[in-house]
Amino acid sequence: MKLGVVGLPNVGKSTLFNAITKAGAESANYPFCTIEPNIGIVDVPDERLDALTRLYNAKKTTPAQIEFVDIAGLVRGASHGEGLGNKFLSHIREVDAIVHVVRCFDDEKITHVDGSVNPTRDMETINMELMLADLESIDKYIEKETKLVKVGSATRDHLILLNTIKNVLEEGKMVRTLSLSDEQKEYVSSLFLLTSKPVIYVANIAESDILKEPAEIPYVAEVLKKADEEGALVLTLSCKIEEELTALDSEEREMFKEELGINKSGLEKLIVTSYKTLGLMSYLTAGEKEVRAWTIKIGTKAPQAAGKIHSDFEKGFIRAEIVKYDDLISLGSVNAAKEKGLMQSVGKDYVMQDGDVVLFKFNV
């Protein structure tokens, strides 16, 4: 999974990136501090892996991973080359979802590219640039598809869909708001449109607001309203506090979190929100050699899940032996689970569940 962190300059993007990746990306109080995108790969925290590692005395533990891309601040006119423009927009095309950081605090020491903090305006600025960039792309796709239809190399289905998308964008709506068939979704995915990507809004609040309910913070209330109109999720956190937590050792970090009344880190919250937004979950494989988490789409069937490990597993899939994580930990071994009748042998139609501990049987 690849997430692109975007927003206007000086809203806290790089600060958040530093906190969640510990990659040390540069963060400073001037526009376009981030020029080339910073990339950080982080492990997905999963307590189940630790428990399985102890149970199997595994030599290796491999968590699922997320790649974060810190993309430079966009400004009004980016779709036409303003700021550093199209170069940055191209970086967004490569991600699975967009993490849109919105500044929700006042601080005279930190400049705002538009002179004042206004979450609704700031969100609309970024969204408008993404829509304008998509309109430019759609016009090119329509021109290409029209030629193919004329020479009989394509049906009109894609051309009709492209024009529908153009109308939606011209109405100021995101492509992701369209109701599409599975076949249409596959085609739209191949277009790499910016507004087709799921978005998570991160409301970056002041340290003094950390204990308030999101809706009680006026700026955040604006973000919540706007996100609700789009059907997007909102994560409220202080990027500054998250960065400070990163600098502490584990014991100090837990003490500081307790003082602040924080149960989970920003990274943990962002990962949970990302999985929910993208419809993802994890299944697990376990043995003496390795305990590992594998990320798949909710609704994935057993053969396709096996294919995440190796294409041969999917091609030669016979069956899968599955025990639920909670049952395995509770009983202490696979053999105990078998004796209790809690080990399932499932076929090609089995839909994987989060936390399934799996052994695939295949024949190549």
N, C-alpha and C positions, 0 to 999 in steps of 0.2 A: 504494500500500500504506500502510495506517494501522496503527501499532502503539501500544497503550496501555501505559504504564509504571505498574505497580501494586505495592502492598506495604503492610505496616504503616507507621505513622509512624516516621520516623528510621531507615530501613534503607538510605538512600542513593539513593532514587529521583531526587530533584532534582539530586543531585550527578552521577549518571549522565546525566541529561537534559542538564545543562549541558555535560558533556564531549562528548557525541555531537552536540549541535546548536549549541554555542557561542552559545546564545540568552540566556544570562545569567539563567535562571530563579532565583528566590530559593531559597536553601538555608539552613536554620537548625536549631538544636538545640531545637526544640519541636514538639509534635504539630500537625497541620493547618496547617503553614507554607504548603502549597499549598492554596488554596481553589478558585479557578477553575482549570481545567486549562490548563497552559502548552502551547503548540503550537509545534513547530519542524519545518521542512521541510529535509531534508538531501539533498545529491546522493549518489548511489551511486558510490563510487570504482570506476573501470573503466579500466585501462591501455589497453584495446583502443581506446577512444575517442580517446585521445591519439595513438596510432599512426595511426589512420585519418585524423585531422585533419591530421597532417603529410603523409600520403600524398596526400590530395586538396587540400591547402592550403585547407581549408574555412574559411569566414568565421565559422561559428558551430558550437559544440559543445554538445549538450544531453544531459546524463546522465539516467538514470532517477532518480526521487526517492522518498523515504520520508517520511511524515509521522509524527512522534512526538508523542504526547500524554501529558504528565506529569499523572497523575490523583492527587488527594489521597489521603493514607494512609487505608486502611480499618481499622476496628477491629471487635472482636467486637460483634455487634448491629447492624452497618451495614444489614443487610437490613430491619431494623425501625426504622431511623432514628437509631441511635446514631452518635455522632461527627457527621459531616455526611451520613452515610447514603445514602439512595436517590438523592440528587442526584448523587453520584459514580458510583454503579452505573449510572446512565443514560448517563454518558459512556463507560463500557466497552462498552455495547451497540453503539456506532458504529464500533469498531475491527475490523480483520481478524484480529489476533492479540494476545495478551496477553504482555507482558514482565513477569514476576513477580520483583521484586528481593527477595532473601532475605539478611538480615544474617548473616554468618558470621565475625564477629570480636568480641572483647571490648574494651570501652573504657569505663571508669568515667565519662569526661567526656561521653559521649553516652548520654542516657537511652533506655531501652527501654520501650515502652508497657505491657508486661506484667512489667517489673521484671528480666527476665533474657533472655539470648540462648538461644533454643531453636528451631533451624530447622524441625524436624518440626512442632512445635506452631504456629509462625508460619505455615507453609505451610497447615496444616489449618485455621487460623483464617480465612484469606482464602478458601480453597476452600469452606469451609462457608457463608460469607456469600454466595458466588456461587450455591451450590446452593439455599440458602433463598430467594434472590431469584427463581431460576428456578422453584422450586416454586410460589411465589405467582403467577408469570406463567402457568404451566401450568394452574393451577386456573381461571384466567380464560378461557384458551383452550378448556379442556374444557367449561366452562359455555356458551360461545358456540357451539362446534361441536355440542354436544348439542341445542341449540335448532334449529340448521340441519338436523340429521338428522331431528328430529321433524316439521318442516314439509316435508320432502322436498327441501330446497335443497342437500343435500350427502350424499355417501355416508358409510359408517362408517369408511372407510380412515383418514382423518385422526384421527378420534376414537380408534381403536384405537392408532394410533401415539402420540398424546398420552398415553394411559394407560400405554403401555409406557415412555415417557420419565419419567412421574411415578414409576413403580415403580423405575426405575434411580436417580433422584435420591433417593428415600426409602431406598435401599440405601447411600447415601453415595457414589455413583459419578457421574462426569461424563457429560454427554450425548455428548461427543466419543468416548467409549469404545464407543458403539453401532455395530454394523455395519448400514449402511443402503444401500438401493438409490439410484441416481442421482435418481430421482423423489422419494424420501423426503428425501434430502439437500437438494434444492431447497426442499421444503416447510419443513424444519427451519431452513434458512437464513433464511426469511422470518419466523421467530419471534424472531430476534435474541436467542437464549438465551446467557447469559454462559458457561455451561460447555460450549457447543458449539464455542467458539472454541479454536484451537490455542494452546498455552502454551509459552513459552520461560522457563526459570528462570535468573536471573542470580545466581550466588553471589557476594556482595560480600565479598571477603576483606581481611584486614589487609595493609598494605604489606610487612610482614616475611614474609608467606607467598607472595609473588609468584612465587618460583622453585620452590616445592614442587609436586609432582604433586597434582592435585585430591583424589584418593582418600586422600592422606596427611594431609589437613587434616580433623580429626574432624567439624567442622561441615559441611564440604562433602560429606563421605561420607554424612551424613544426607540432604542435598539430592539427591545422586545416587541413593540408594536409593529415596526417595520418588518422584522423577521417573521412574525406571525402571519403577515400578509403574504409572505413568500413560502410559508410552510417550512422555514428553516429553524434549526435549533440554535440556542444562545448559551454560551458559557461565560460566566462572570468571574473574573479574577484580577488580581493585581500583578501585572507582569514584573513590577519592581520587587515585590515580596517574593515572587517565585524565583527571581534571580538571586536574591539574598539567601533563600533556602538552599539553593544549589551550592553556595560557597561553604556551607556548614558540613561537618561530618554527620554521620547517621544519627548519633545520640543527640547532638545539639539540634539537629533538624527536627527530630521528634518532639523535643522540649519546646522549640520555637513554635511548631505547629500547634501544640497543646495550648500554649499561651495565647495564640491567635484564634483558637477555636477552629482550626482547619483540620478536617479528617483526612482528606486526600490531597496529593500534590496536583498542581496544574496539569502535569503530564498525564497522570492517571485519569483525571477528569476529561482531558482532551481525547485520550485514547478511547474511553468509554463512549464519548459523544461521537467520535469518528466511526467506531464500529456500528453504532446505532444508525448513523446517517447513511453509511454505505451498505447496511444490511449484512454485516459480517459476523462471524463467530469463529471459534477455534475448536478443533478436535486434537486429540493427543495420541502420541505413540510412545510406548515405554518398554524398556528392557535394560539389561546390564550395560550394554554398549552406550545407549543414548536415550534420554527422555527429551521429547520435542513437541512443540506446539505448531500446528498448521492452520493458517487462516483461510477460510473458505466463505463463499456466499451462503447465507441462510437459504435452505431449500435444496442445497446440493445433494445429489444422490451418491451412494457409496462408490461406484466406479469412478466418477469424476473426482471425488475426494482422493481416491487412490492415485489418480493421475497427477495430483499436486506433488506427490513424492517422486513418481517417475512415470513417464508415458507408458512404459511396459506394464505397469501395475493396472492401468486402466484397460489397455488392450487385452490383457490376459486375465482379467478379473474373474474369479470363481465365486468367492464369497468373502465376507468380513466377519470376524469374531469381535464382538463389542461388549464391553462392560462399562456401566456408568461410573464416572469418577468417584462420586460419593459412596457407591456400593463397594468399590475396590478399596478405598481408604478405610472404610468402616470395617470391612472383613479382613483386610490385611494381606490378601493374596488373590491371584487369579484362580487358583485351585479352590479356595474357599468360596469364591463367587460361583464357580461351576457347580460345586456341591449344593449350593443354595438355589441353583437354577437361575442365577442372575447374569450368566454369560449368554448372550444372544449370538446365533449364527444367522446372518442376514444376507440377502441376495441383492440383485441389481436395482431393485425398486426401493430399497431402504433409503429414507431421507435422514441425513446425518443430523445429530443433535449436539448442541454445545456441551463440551465436556466428555464426549464419547472417548473412551480409551480403546484404540483399535489395533487389531492385527489383521492385515489383508492377506488373503490367499489368492495366488495368481499362477498362471501357467503361460509361459511364452513359447 
